[in-house]
Amino acid sequence: MAPIDTHAIEANRPIVISGPSGSGKSTILKRLFEEYPDKFGFSVSHTTRAPRAGEQDGREYNFVTKEAFLDLVEHKGFVEHAQFGGNHYGTSIKAIEDIAEKGRICILDIEMEGVKQVANHPNFPKPRFLFLSPPSLEILEQRLRGRATDKEEAIAKRLNQAKVEMEFAESGEAPHEKIVVNDDLEKAYQEVKEFIVGKDA
């Protein structure tokens, strides 16, 4: 495993954004990337799952075999990795380095377990952590149902996971420097932008 380019990463500290499904992360990040097209890079995760219709290797994910993924785990090539539904997902250190070396800030949109791994990684420079929270579980439930994309079982699972994530974010163990409650999209966007870009943006 090549040594981590800590200088480039420290000069452009990555931002870890986490929050339950339905909290508005993708909407806010899409807007941020449109407003600052040259400032950020989005880390493309590795996965062992098969591409879905319309997905491209290297764009939505780096699609790899299970053998290649586990080889990278063994060589400590990931800053965080996890298994969901029989498939492996991970953020490679190289993906973050590539973005930092271009002078851009890498944005990582990862789950709670990944947040813990990144925060406790022994050699990786510490990123900045932000948690995007829905106003309440009730409102999150309304949003998830409003999407009309998930079956009842999936909604229940997402709500249960959201409860765990929100409790973790508010506990003393969480590394989050800021919690933004998305009860008003414009206000939440400005708060996220100020945290990432600074007040003068």
MDTraj code that builds the backbone (N, CA, C; nanometers):
import mdtraj as md
import numpy as np

residues = "MET ALA PRO ILE ASP THR HIS ALA ILE GLU ALA ASN ARG PRO ILE VAL ILE SER GLY PRO SER GLY SER GLY LYS SER THR ILE LEU LYS ARG LEU PHE GLU GLU TYR PRO ASP LYS PHE GLY PHE SER VAL SER HIS THR THR ARG ALA PRO ARG ALA GLY GLU GLN ASP GLY ARG GLU TYR ASN PHE VAL THR LYS GLU ALA PHE LEU ASP LEU VAL GLU HIS LYS GLY PHE VAL GLU HIS ALA GLN PHE GLY GLY ASN HIS TYR GLY THR SER ILE LYS ALA ILE GLU ASP ILE ALA GLU LYS GLY ARG ILE CYS ILE LEU ASP ILE GLU MET GLU GLY VAL LYS GLN VAL ALA ASN HIS PRO ASN PHE PRO LYS PRO ARG PHE LEU PHE LEU SER PRO PRO SER LEU GLU ILE LEU GLU GLN ARG LEU ARG GLY ARG ALA THR ASP LYS GLU GLU ALA ILE ALA LYS ARG LEU ASN GLN ALA LYS VAL GLU MET GLU PHE ALA GLU SER GLY GLU ALA PRO HIS GLU LYS ILE VAL VAL ASN ASP ASP LEU GLU LYS ALA TYR GLN GLU VAL LYS GLU PHE ILE VAL GLY LYS ASP ALA".split()
xyz = np.array([
    [0.0847, -0.1198, 0.0000],
    [0.0000, 0.0000, 0.0000],
    [0.0881, 0.1244, 0.0000],
    [0.0652, 0.2133, -0.0983],
    [0.1428, 0.3373, -0.1060],
    [0.1081, 0.4256, 0.0133],
    [0.2055, 0.5061, 0.0595],
    [0.1744, 0.5938, 0.1727],
    [0.0665, 0.6950, 0.1348],
    [-0.0115, 0.7352, 0.2335],
    [-0.1200, 0.8306, 0.2086],
    [-0.0600, 0.9694, 0.1866],
    [-0.1089, 1.0387, 0.0837],
    [-0.0626, 1.1746, 0.0551],
    [-0.1314, 1.2703, 0.1531],
    [-0.0785, 1.2725, 0.2753],
    [-0.1448, 1.3508, 0.3806],
    [-0.1386, 1.5009, 0.3531],
    [-0.0332, 1.5450, 0.2844],
    [-0.0190, 1.6894, 0.2601],
    [-0.1341, 1.7423, 0.1745],
    [-0.1606, 1.6741, 0.0614],
    [-0.2685, 1.7179, -0.0288],
    [-0.4034, 1.7100, 0.0418],
    [-0.4230, 1.6030, 0.1214],
    [-0.5521, 1.5850, 0.1891],
    [-0.5707, 1.6897, 0.2992],
    [-0.4630, 1.7200, 0.3723],
    [-0.4748, 1.8212, 0.4784],
    [-0.4974, 1.9611, 0.4195],
    [-0.4392, 1.9865, 0.3020],
    [-0.4565, 2.1179, 0.2377],
    [-0.5995, 2.1355, 0.1876],
    [-0.6637, 2.0249, 0.1534],
    [-0.8029, 2.0288, 0.1049],
    [-0.8837, 1.9286, 0.1868],
    [-0.9081, 1.9642, 0.3129],
    [-0.9690, 1.8659, 0.4047],
    [-1.1027, 1.8151, 0.3535],
    [-1.1165, 1.6835, 0.3420],
    [-1.2441, 1.6287, 0.2964],
    [-1.3569, 1.6621, 0.3938],
    [-1.4780, 1.6628, 0.3412],
    [-1.5976, 1.6862, 0.4222],
    [-1.6814, 1.5598, 0.4189],
    [-1.7136, 1.5088, 0.5363],
    [-1.8005, 1.3907, 0.5455],
    [-1.9410, 1.4393, 0.5793],
    [-2.0348, 1.4113, 0.4890],
    [-2.1743, 1.4488, 0.5139],
    [-2.2530, 1.3207, 0.5328],
    [-2.3213, 1.3119, 0.6451],
    [-2.4046, 1.1935, 0.6668],
    [-2.5423, 1.2401, 0.7107],
    [-2.6350, 1.1475, 0.7088],
    [-2.7717, 1.1797, 0.7470],
    [-2.8648, 1.0751, 0.6902],
    [-2.9811, 1.0596, 0.7481],
    [-3.0730, 0.9547, 0.7026],
    [-3.1181, 0.9739, 0.5582],
    [-3.1567, 0.8650, 0.4968],
    [-3.2142, 0.8695, 0.3631],
    [-3.3416, 0.9536, 0.3699],
    [-3.3511, 1.0567, 0.2837],
    [-3.4680, 1.1441, 0.2879],
    [-3.4423, 1.2746, 0.3614],
    [-3.3172, 1.2923, 0.4112],
    [-3.2873, 1.4169, 0.4847],
    [-3.2537, 1.5311, 0.3890],
    [-3.2332, 1.5000, 0.2614],
    [-3.2083, 1.6055, 0.1621],
    [-3.0640, 1.6210, 0.1198],
    [-2.9796, 1.5206, 0.1517],
    [-2.8365, 1.5314, 0.1198],
    [-2.8116, 1.5509, -0.0294],
    [-2.8732, 1.4639, -0.1120],
    [-2.8423, 1.4715, -0.2556],
    [-2.8902, 1.6024, -0.3161],
    [-3.0035, 1.6554, -0.2697],
    [-3.0551, 1.7837, -0.3203],
    [-2.9570, 1.8964, -0.2870],
    [-2.9108, 1.8979, -0.1627],
    [-2.8198, 2.0038, -0.1175],
    [-2.6833, 1.9918, -0.1859],
    [-2.6322, 1.8707, -0.1970],
    [-2.5009, 1.8527, -0.2600],
    [-2.5047, 1.8869, -0.4080],
    [-2.6128, 1.8511, -0.4752],
    [-2.6264, 1.8818, -0.6187],
    [-2.6192, 2.0334, -0.6386],
    [-2.6890, 2.1058, -0.5521],
    [-2.6911, 2.2521, -0.5628],
    [-2.5530, 2.3119, -0.5334],
    [-2.4857, 2.2567, -0.4337],
    [-2.3520, 2.3043, -0.3965],
    [-2.2536, 2.2838, -0.5117],
    [-2.2612, 2.1671, -0.5754],
    [-2.1700, 2.1364, -0.6868],
    [-2.1994, 2.2261, -0.8067],
    [-2.3278, 2.2613, -0.8254],
    [-2.3636, 2.3496, -0.9373],
    [-2.3152, 2.4920, -0.9111],
    [-2.3230, 2.5339, -0.7844],
    [-2.2812, 2.6701, -0.7498],
    [-2.1286, 2.6847, -0.7510],
    [-2.0583, 2.5774, -0.7168],
    [-1.9108, 2.5792, -0.7128],
    [-1.8553, 2.4655, -0.7987],
    [-1.8646, 2.4778, -0.9314],
    [-1.8277, 2.3644, -1.0173],
    [-1.6809, 2.3220, -1.0083],
    [-1.5930, 2.4135, -0.9652],
    [-1.4499, 2.3791, -0.9635],
    [-1.3929, 2.3560, -0.8242],
    [-1.4801, 2.3603, -0.7251],
    [-1.4281, 2.3559, -0.5875],
    [-1.4293, 2.2158, -0.5259],
    [-1.5227, 2.1323, -0.5694],
    [-1.5427, 2.0030, -0.5030],
    [-1.5246, 1.8840, -0.5960],
    [-1.5051, 1.7709, -0.5339],
    [-1.5064, 1.6438, -0.6051],
    [-1.5848, 1.5465, -0.5194],
    [-1.6550, 1.4569, -0.5850],
    [-1.7370, 1.3608, -0.5119],
    [-1.6670, 1.2263, -0.5184],
    [-1.6374, 1.1670, -0.4038],
    [-1.5639, 1.0401, -0.4071],
    [-1.6559, 0.9302, -0.4610],
    [-1.6081, 0.8607, -0.5620],
    [-1.6857, 0.7508, -0.6215],
    [-1.6496, 0.6239, -0.5456],
    [-1.7493, 0.5649, -0.4826],
    [-1.7259, 0.4459, -0.4006],
    [-1.7052, 0.3207, -0.4864],
    [-1.6405, 0.2223, -0.4256],
    [-1.6299, 0.0891, -0.4864],
    [-1.7489, 0.0046, -0.4392],
    [-1.7963, -0.0815, -0.5249],
    [-1.8999, -0.1762, -0.4821],
    [-1.8874, -0.3072, -0.5591],
    [-1.9346, -0.4128, -0.4934],
    [-1.9348, -0.5443, -0.5596],
    [-2.0717, -0.5737, -0.6213],
    [-2.1683, -0.4820, -0.6042],
    [-2.2996, -0.5099, -0.6632],
    [-2.2961, -0.4839, -0.8137],
    [-2.3893, -0.5446, -0.8846],
    [-2.3948, -0.5278, -1.0301],
    [-2.4494, -0.3894, -1.0642],
    [-2.4036, -0.3312, -1.1750],
    [-2.4570, -0.1998, -1.2145],
    [-2.6061, -0.2087, -1.2464],
    [-2.6787, -0.1036, -1.2095],
    [-2.8205, -0.0963, -1.2471],
    [-2.8307, -0.0293, -1.3839],
    [-2.9484, -0.0359, -1.4421],
    [-2.9702, 0.0236, -1.5750],
    [-2.9298, 0.1705, -1.5735],
    [-2.8480, 0.2087, -1.6699],
    [-2.8076, 0.3496, -1.6817],
    [-2.6848, 0.3866, -1.6005],
    [-2.6391, 0.2976, -1.5127],
    [-2.5198, 0.3289, -1.4319],
    [-2.3921, 0.3002, -1.5115],
    [-2.2932, 0.3848, -1.4878],
    [-2.1652, 0.3675, -1.5574],
    [-2.0537, 0.3430, -1.4573],
    [-1.9650, 0.2528, -1.4931],
    [-1.8493, 0.2265, -1.4077],
    [-1.7657, 0.3538, -1.3985],
    [-1.7292, 0.3913, -1.2749],
    [-1.6473, 0.5110, -1.2561],
    [-1.7297, 0.6375, -1.2394],
    [-1.8603, 0.6299, -1.2650],
    [-1.9452, 0.7484, -1.2454],
    [-2.0291, 0.7318, -1.1185],
    [-2.1245, 0.6360, -1.1197],
    [-2.2026, 0.6113, -0.9970],
    [-2.1183, 0.5368, -0.8942],
    [-2.0488, 0.4339, -0.9426],
    [-1.9622, 0.3511, -0.8567],
    [-1.8462, 0.2989, -0.9395],
    [-1.7424, 0.2546, -0.8695],
    [-1.6410, 0.1701, -0.9323],
    [-1.6867, 0.0268, -0.9073],
    [-1.7333, -0.0388, -1.0125],
    [-1.7866, -0.1745, -0.9974],
    [-1.6714, -0.2739, -1.0047],
    [-1.6536, -0.3505, -0.8971],
    [-1.5410, -0.4448, -0.8901],
    [-1.5890, -0.5821, -0.8437],
    [-1.5034, -0.6816, -0.8635],
    [-1.5371, -0.8164, -0.8158],
    [-1.5158, -0.8224, -0.6647],
    [-1.5754, -0.9220, -0.6039],
    [-1.5590, -0.9401, -0.4595],
    [-1.4111, -0.9641, -0.4263],
    [-1.3422, -1.0397, -0.5131],
    [-1.1996, -1.0695, -0.4904],
    [-1.1170, -0.9408, -0.4905],
    [-1.1431, -0.8550, -0.5897],
    [-1.0677, -0.7287, -0.6004],
    [-1.0966, -0.6390, -0.4796],
    [-1.2228, -0.6388, -0.4357],
    [-1.2620, -0.5562, -0.3212],
    [-1.1897, -0.6030, -0.1950],
    [-1.1955, -0.7345, -0.1693],
    [-1.1341, -0.7886, -0.0473],
    [-0.9824, -0.7745, -0.0493],
    [-0.9249, -0.7754, -0.1702],
    [-0.7813, -0.7547, -0.1840],
    [-0.7449, -0.6122, -0.1402],
    [-0.8307, -0.5178, -0.1794],
    [-0.8082, -0.3778, -0.1414],
    [-0.8253, -0.3595, 0.0101],
    [-0.9215, -0.4329, 0.0687],
    [-0.9411, -0.4290, 0.2148],
    [-0.8125, -0.4762, 0.2831],
    [-0.7608, -0.5881, 0.2325],
    [-0.6402, -0.6472, 0.2915],
    [-0.5202, -0.5521, 0.2829],
    [-0.5133, -0.4758, 0.1740],
    [-0.4018, -0.3826, 0.1558],
    [-0.4308, -0.2443, 0.2143],
    [-0.5362, -0.2393, 0.2983],
    [-0.5739, -0.1144, 0.3673],
    [-0.5954, 0.0003, 0.2694],
    [-0.6649, -0.0315, 0.1604],
    [-0.6889, 0.0681, 0.0563],
    [-0.8137, 0.1510, 0.0778],
    [-0.8937, 0.1155, 0.1804],
    [-1.0177, 0.1897, 0.2046],
    [-1.0078, 0.2747, 0.3304],
    [-1.0724, 0.3919, 0.3263],
    [-1.0822, 0.4720, 0.4484],
    [-1.2042, 0.4246, 0.5274],
    [-1.3022, 0.3661, 0.4554],
    [-1.4174, 0.3038, 0.5223],
    [-1.4786, 0.2040, 0.4249],
    [-1.5330, 0.0967, 0.4813],
    [-1.6037, -0.0002, 0.3968],
    [-1.7049, -0.0752, 0.4814],
    [-1.8074, -0.1259, 0.4153],
    [-1.9140, -0.1965, 0.4873],
    [-1.9832, -0.2928, 0.3916],
    [-2.0688, -0.3742, 0.4507],
    [-2.1449, -0.4699, 0.3707],
    [-2.2934, -0.4445, 0.3936],
    [-2.3680, -0.4279, 0.2850],
    [-2.5130, -0.4095, 0.2925],
    [-2.5775, -0.5090, 0.1974],
    [-2.6723, -0.5832, 0.2501],
    [-2.7495, -0.6745, 0.1660],
    [-2.6646, -0.7665, 0.0807],
    [-2.5550, -0.8155, 0.1382],
    [-2.4722, -0.9124, 0.0646],
    [-2.3706, -0.8490, -0.0290],
    [-2.3754, -0.7158, -0.0462],
    [-2.2776, -0.6475, -0.1318],
    [-2.1838, -0.5617, -0.0473],
    [-2.0616, -0.5474, -0.0977],
    [-1.9620, -0.4650, -0.0282],
    [-1.9576, -0.3254, -0.0900],
    [-1.9394, -0.2252, -0.0032],
    [-1.9253, -0.0864, -0.0484],
    [-1.8070, -0.0259, 0.0271],
    [-1.7315, 0.0611, -0.0397],
    [-1.6195, 0.1235, 0.0305],
    [-1.5710, 0.2493, -0.0390],
    [-1.5072, 0.3368, 0.0393],
    [-1.4465, 0.4594, -0.0138],
    [-1.2959, 0.4390, -0.0141],
    [-1.2363, 0.4394, -0.1325],
    [-1.0921, 0.4144, -0.1380],
    [-1.0149, 0.5418, -0.1052],
    [-0.8999, 0.5222, -0.0421],
    [-0.8131, 0.6357, -0.0082],
    [-0.7661, 0.7026, -0.1370],
    [-0.7426, 0.6224, -0.2403],
    [-0.6946, 0.6770, -0.3675],
    [-0.7965, 0.7730, -0.4285],
    [-0.9255, 0.7396, -0.4184],
    [-1.0300, 0.8268, -0.4758],
    [-1.0260, 0.9649, -0.4102],
    [-1.0002, 0.9663, -0.2787],
    [-0.9946, 1.0938, -0.2046],
    [-0.8662, 1.1688, -0.2408],
    [-0.7556, 1.0953, -0.2500],
    [-0.6272, 1.1572, -0.2863],
    [-0.6343, 1.2218, -0.4245],
    [-0.6955, 1.1505, -0.5198],
    [-0.7041, 1.2020, -0.6574],
    [-0.7739, 1.3374, -0.6607],
    [-0.8795, 1.3512, -0.5789],
    [-0.9544, 1.4767, -0.5742],
    [-0.8714, 1.5853, -0.5048],
    [-0.8079, 1.5490, -0.3929],
    [-0.7262, 1.6455, -0.3172],
    [-0.6078, 1.6955, -0.4008],
    [-0.5493, 1.6054, -0.4791],
    [-0.4325, 1.6439, -0.5605],
    [-0.4698, 1.7399, -0.6731],
    [-0.5981, 1.7446, -0.7074],
    [-0.6443, 1.8418, -0.8090],
    [-0.6783, 1.9753, -0.7427],
    [-0.6534, 1.9835, -0.6104],
    [-0.6821, 2.1073, -0.5388],
    [-0.8298, 2.1241, -0.5064],
    [-0.9027, 2.0129, -0.5074],
    [-1.0459, 2.0196, -0.4768],
    [-1.0749, 1.9580, -0.3405],
    [-1.1895, 1.9932, -0.2854],
    [-1.2326, 1.9356, -0.1572],
    [-1.3189, 1.8141, -0.1875],
    [-1.2829, 1.7031, -0.1293],
    [-1.3581, 1.5790, -0.1519],
    [-1.4776, 1.5729, -0.0574],
    [-1.5949, 1.5448, -0.1145],
    [-1.7163, 1.5287, -0.0332],
    [-1.7469, 1.3802, -0.0240],
    [-1.7631, 1.3311, 0.0974],
    [-1.7996, 1.1904, 0.1181],
    [-1.9392, 1.1842, 0.1785],
    [-2.0273, 1.1140, 0.1106],
    [-2.1643, 1.0950, 0.1597],
    [-2.1706, 0.9505, 0.2076],
    [-2.1556, 0.9299, 0.3378],
    [-2.1461, 0.7919, 0.3882],
    [-2.2367, 0.7665, 0.5085],
    [-2.2563, 0.6379, 0.5345],
    [-2.3446, 0.5950, 0.6433],
    [-2.2739, 0.6066, 0.7787],
    [-2.3513, 0.5872, 0.8833],
    [-2.3019, 0.6020, 1.0205],
    [-2.1788, 0.5150, 1.0506],
    [-2.1823, 0.3888, 1.0086],
    [-2.0682, 0.3004, 1.0395],
    [-1.9426, 0.3494, 0.9684],
    [-1.9621, 0.4001, 0.8463],
    [-1.8493, 0.4563, 0.7716],
    [-1.7933, 0.5793, 0.8396],
    [-1.8821, 0.6609, 0.8942],
    [-1.8395, 0.7824, 0.9675],
    [-1.7484, 0.7428, 1.0829],
    [-1.7890, 0.6394, 1.1556],
    [-1.7072, 0.5938, 1.2701],
    [-1.5705, 0.5458, 1.2229],
    [-1.5674, 0.4709, 1.1103],
    [-1.4397, 0.4195, 1.0598],
    [-1.3472, 0.5325, 1.0162],
    [-1.4038, 0.6319, 0.9452],
    [-1.3209, 0.7449, 0.8989],
    [-1.2671, 0.8225, 1.0186],
    [-1.3541, 0.8457, 1.1166],
    [-1.3133, 0.9235, 1.2351],
    [-1.2032, 0.8540, 1.3139],
    [-1.2034, 0.7196, 1.3091],
    [-1.1056, 0.6439, 1.3889],
    [-0.9909, 0.5858, 1.3061],
    [-0.9816, 0.6269, 1.1785],
    [-0.8758, 0.5718, 1.0923],
    [-0.7396, 0.6177, 1.1446],
    [-0.6446, 0.5226, 1.1645],
    [-0.5174, 0.5600, 1.2297],
    [-0.4284, 0.6523, 1.1469],
    [-0.4325, 0.6417, 1.0118],
    [-0.3365, 0.7185, 0.9315],
    [-0.3991, 0.8272, 0.8457],
    [-0.5309, 0.8291, 0.8387],
    [-0.5957, 0.9216, 0.7455],
    [-0.6192, 1.0563, 0.8132],
    [-0.5796, 1.1674, 0.7479],
    [-0.6013, 1.2996, 0.8097],
    [-0.7499, 1.3218, 0.8386],
    [-0.7796, 1.3794, 0.9519],
    [-0.9186, 1.3918, 0.9970],
    [-0.9986, 1.4882, 0.9089],
    [-1.1081, 1.4396, 0.8499],
    [-1.1928, 1.5298, 0.7719],
    [-1.2793, 1.6147, 0.8651],
    [-1.3665, 1.6957, 0.8070],
    [-1.4674, 1.7698, 0.8838],
    [-1.5995, 1.6941, 0.8677],
    [-1.6771, 1.6891, 0.9746],
    [-1.7997, 1.6079, 0.9741],
    [-1.9242, 1.6940, 0.9925],
    [-2.0238, 1.6699, 0.9063],
    [-2.1511, 1.7405, 0.9161],
    [-2.2641, 1.6376, 0.9094],
    [-2.3657, 1.6590, 0.9913],
    [-2.4813, 1.5681, 0.9919],
    [-2.6043, 1.6469, 0.9481],
    [-2.6733, 1.5955, 0.8466],
    [-2.7958, 1.6589, 0.7991],
    [-2.9133, 1.5791, 0.8545],
    [-2.9935, 1.6473, 0.9342],
    [-3.1016, 1.5787, 1.0048],
    [-3.2384, 1.6257, 0.9565],
    [-3.3351, 1.5345, 0.9459],
    [-3.4720, 1.5799, 0.9207],
    [-3.5261, 1.6451, 1.0475],
    [-3.6305, 1.7295, 1.0378],
    [-3.6834, 1.7951, 1.1584],
    [-3.7327, 1.6944, 1.2621],
    [-3.7891, 1.5827, 1.2146],
    [-3.8383, 1.4783, 1.3057],
    [-3.8565, 1.3501, 1.2263],
    [-3.8717, 1.2398, 1.2983],
    [-3.8959, 1.1113, 1.2307],
    [-4.0309, 1.1126, 1.1588],
    [-4.1274, 1.1860, 1.2158],
    [-4.2616, 1.1926, 1.1543],
    [-4.2532, 1.2593, 1.0169],
    [-4.1785, 1.3695, 1.0108],
    [-4.1646, 1.4413, 0.8833],
    [-4.0843, 1.3572, 0.7846],
    [-3.9818, 1.2882, 0.8349],
    [-3.9038, 1.2000, 0.7478],
    [-3.9937, 1.0910, 0.6883],
    [-4.0812, 1.0364, 0.7711],
    [-4.1737, 0.9322, 0.7231],
    [-4.2623, 0.9872, 0.6107],
    [-4.3118, 1.1106, 0.6301],
    [-4.3945, 1.1734, 0.5250],
    [-4.3155, 1.1887, 0.3950],
    [-4.1876, 1.2308, 0.4082],
    [-4.1031, 1.2497, 0.2888],
    [-4.0803, 1.1171, 0.2174],
    [-4.0477, 1.0134, 0.2947],
    [-4.0214, 0.8818, 0.2341],
    [-4.1463, 0.8272, 0.1654],
    [-4.2616, 0.8453, 0.2290],
    [-4.3867, 0.7976, 0.1678],
    [-4.4210, 0.8806, 0.0441],
    [-4.3863, 1.0100, 0.0502],
    [-4.4149, 1.0995, -0.0622],
    [-4.3371, 1.0626, -0.1874],
    [-4.2198, 1.0006, -0.1687],
    [-4.1389, 0.9572, -0.2831],
    [-4.2097, 0.8477, -0.3623],
    [-4.2859, 0.7665, -0.2882],
    [-4.3591, 0.6524, -0.3464],
    [-4.2668, 0.5571, -0.4239],
    [-4.1439, 0.5439, -0.3760],
    [-4.0508, 0.4529, -0.4440],
    [-4.0224, 0.3286, -0.3600],
    [-4.0523, 0.3357, -0.2311],
    [-4.0166, 0.2250, -0.1424],
    [-4.1377, 0.1457, -0.0963],
    [-4.1156, 0.0165, -0.0789],
    [-4.2210, -0.0678, -0.0208],
    [-4.2268, -0.0411, 0.1301],
    [-4.3356, -0.0835, 0.1911],
    [-4.3586, -0.0608, 0.3353],
    [-4.2417, -0.1096, 0.4204],
    [-4.1934, -0.2270, 0.3874],
    [-4.0831, -0.2884, 0.4642],
    [-3.9572, -0.2013, 0.4557],
    [-3.9302, -0.1489, 0.3358],
    [-3.8114, -0.0643, 0.3157],
    [-3.8252, 0.0667, 0.3929],
    [-3.9473, 0.1225, 0.3952],
    [-3.9704, 0.2484, 0.4696],
    [-3.9459, 0.2259, 0.6187],
    [-3.9996, 0.1150, 0.6704],
    [-3.9815, 0.0833, 0.8137],
    [-3.8332, 0.0693, 0.8469],
    [-3.7598, 0.0058, 0.7556],
    [-3.6161, -0.0162, 0.7751],
    [-3.5408, 0.1177, 0.7748],
    [-3.5754, 0.2031, 0.6796],
    [-3.5099, 0.3334, 0.6693],
    [-3.5384, 0.4197, 0.7927],
    [-3.6624, 0.4141, 0.8417],
    [-3.6991, 0.4934, 0.9598],
    [-3.6260, 0.4448, 1.0838],
    [-3.6134, 0.3150, 1.0947],
    [-3.5424, 0.2564, 1.2080],
    [-3.3952, 0.2987, 1.2053],
    [-3.3360, 0.2929, 1.0849],
    [-3.1960, 0.3328, 1.0673],
    [-3.1798, 0.4827, 1.0974],
    [-3.2789, 0.5622, 1.0532],
    [-3.2737, 0.7078, 1.0761],
    [-3.2730, 0.7384, 1.2254],
    [-3.3545, 0.6671, 1.3001],
    [-3.3630, 0.6877, 1.4452],
    [-3.2258, 0.6619, 1.5094],
    [-3.1615, 0.5529, 1.4681],
    [-3.0286, 0.5163, 1.5205],
    [-2.9266, 0.6249, 1.4845],
    [-2.9311, 0.6708, 1.3583],
    [-2.8348, 0.7721, 1.3117],
    [-2.8537, 0.9053, 1.3849],
    [-2.9809, 0.9446, 1.4040],
    [-3.0077, 1.0729, 1.4712],
    [-2.9648, 1.0674, 1.6178],
    [-2.9859, 0.9532, 1.6812],
    [-2.9420, 0.9379, 1.8214],
    [-2.7902, 0.9419, 1.8309],
    [-2.7226, 0.8772, 1.7346],
    [-2.5763, 0.8761, 1.7327],
    [-2.5225, 1.0186, 1.7126],
    [-2.5834, 1.0932, 1.6191],
    [-2.5364, 1.2298, 1.5884],
    [-2.5447, 1.3203, 1.7107],
    [-2.6442, 1.2947, 1.7949],
    [-2.6628, 1.3809, 1.9118],
    [-2.5889, 1.3281, 2.0356],
    [-2.5280, 1.2122, 2.0225],
    [-2.4534, 1.1563, 2.1361],
    [-2.3150, 1.2199, 2.1420],
    [-2.2508, 1.2058, 2.2542],
    [-2.1167, 1.2623, 2.2696],
    [-2.0105, 1.1875, 2.1903],
    [-2.0450, 1.0684, 2.1389],
    [-1.9451, 0.9873, 2.0666],
    [-1.9277, 1.0313, 1.9218],
    [-2.0268, 1.1013, 1.8683],
    [-2.0238, 1.1354, 1.7261],
    [-1.9177, 1.2407, 1.6966],
    [-1.8506, 1.2309, 1.5794],
    [-1.7466, 1.3289, 1.5460],
    [-1.8012, 1.4554, 1.4803],
    [-1.9336, 1.4648, 1.4615],
    [-1.9913, 1.5764, 1.3868],
    [-1.9607, 1.7109, 1.4514],
    [-1.9099, 1.8029, 1.3687],
    [-1.8838, 1.9389, 1.4171],
    [-2.0101, 2.0229, 1.4068],
    [-2.0991, 1.9811, 1.3188],
    [-2.2224, 2.0590, 1.3002],
    [-2.3380, 1.9664, 1.2643],
    [-2.4554, 1.9970, 1.3203],
    [-2.5776, 1.9278, 1.2826],
    [-2.6690, 2.0331, 1.2189],
    [-2.7085, 2.0098, 1.0947],
    [-2.8008, 2.1006, 1.0262],
    [-2.9363, 2.0313, 1.0185],
    [-3.0387, 2.0976, 1.0717],
    [-3.1747, 2.0405, 1.0652],
    [-3.2424, 2.0956, 0.9401],
    [-3.2780, 2.0063, 0.8503],
    [-3.3379, 2.0477, 0.7242],
    [-3.4904, 2.0596, 0.7383],
    [-3.5345, 2.1720, 0.8018],
    [-3.6791, 2.1960, 0.8098],
    [-3.7198, 2.2980, 0.7036],
    [-3.6192, 2.3668, 0.6483],
    [-3.6430, 2.4618, 0.5395],
    [-3.5225, 2.4469, 0.4474],
    [-3.5462, 2.4036, 0.3232],
    [-3.4355, 2.3676, 0.2340],
    [-3.3389, 2.4832, 0.2106],
    [-3.3915, 2.6034, 0.1897],
    [-3.3056, 2.7190, 0.1619],
    [-3.2154, 2.7485, 0.2817],
    [-3.2748, 2.7475, 0.4008],
    [-3.2000, 2.7744, 0.5240],
    [-3.0949, 2.6647, 0.5465],
    [-3.1355, 2.5399, 0.5261],
    [-3.0420, 2.4268, 0.5454],
    [-2.9267, 2.4366, 0.4466],
    [-2.9574, 2.4727, 0.3222],
    [-2.8515, 2.4846, 0.2200],
    [-2.7508, 2.5918, 0.2597],
    [-2.8015, 2.7064, 0.3065],
    [-2.7110, 2.8152, 0.3461],
    [-2.6219, 2.7728, 0.4631],
    [-2.6793, 2.6973, 0.5570],
    [-2.6009, 2.6500, 0.6727],
    [-2.4923, 2.5514, 0.6308],
    [-2.5293, 2.4599, 0.5403],
    [-2.4320, 2.3614, 0.4913],
    [-2.3218, 2.4340, 0.4137],
    [-2.3625, 2.5267, 0.3284],
    [-2.2666, 2.6023, 0.2463],
    [-2.1697, 2.6802, 0.3345],
    [-2.2236, 2.7448, 0.4389],
    [-2.1381, 2.8237, 0.5284],
    [-2.0362, 2.7335, 0.5990],
    [-2.0812, 2.6145, 0.6395],
    [-1.9907, 2.5213, 0.7071],
    [-1.8793, 2.4760, 0.6132],
    [-1.9161, 2.4483, 0.4880],
    [-1.8181, 2.3929, 0.3921],
    [-1.7307, 2.5004, 0.3291],
    [-1.7934, 2.6101, 0.2867],
    [-1.7211, 2.7101, 0.2072],
    [-1.6742, 2.8283, 0.2916],
    [-1.7504, 2.8580, 0.3982],
    [-1.7153, 2.9726, 0.4829],
    [-1.8176, 3.0843, 0.4677],
    [-1.8129, 3.1770, 0.5587],
    [-1.9132, 3.2853, 0.5653],
    [-1.9116, 3.3776, 0.4432],
    [-1.7942, 3.3962, 0.3839],
    [-1.7832, 3.4964, 0.2753],
    [-1.8275, 3.4429, 0.1402],
    [-1.8702, 3.3175, 0.1365],
    [-1.9049, 3.2575, 0.0071],
    [-2.0251, 3.3283, -0.0541],
])
top = md.Topology()
chain = top.add_chain()
for i, resn in enumerate(residues, 1):
    res = top.add_residue(resn, chain, resSeq=i)
    for name in ("N", "CA", "C"):
        top.add_atom(name, md.element.get_by_symbol(name[0]), res)
traj = md.Trajectory(xyz[None], top)
